[in-house]
Amino acid sequence: RKPRDPNAPKPATSAYMYYSKHHRAELRRQDASISFGDLGKRVGAMWKAAGPELRRPFEDLAAADRERYAGELAAYQARQAPAPAPDALPPTAGAPSVETIEGEAEIRPEGWWHPKAADAAAASLAAGV
């Protein structure tokens, strides 16, 4: 499993989790001896039985948290975007040309290799060009 980036935004919290956090504390105050499993079962049954009017405040909190996450994720991904790669070598006179992804011929020295150039060459071979 890939380790989580500590700088990545915290995922959005669901409406059920907001409901659970609120009602777990309330149920704990009523019965301090309730086990963790029984507490989870009771909260789950309460959520299932709750009507739309009881769920609405928690769904609103979850919607706001989804918006927060979407904004933070977009900013995080913008920071993580790789910088454009500079041209590795300038064109050389008399060197073989390789067709690039964009379809333009590009001059590269003998023995030069780049994954994009190799993909373009393989695609042109497969197309019969």
Beta strands, then each sheet from edge to edge (+ up, - down):
strand 1: 97-99
strand 2: 105-107
sheet 1: 1+ 2-
end
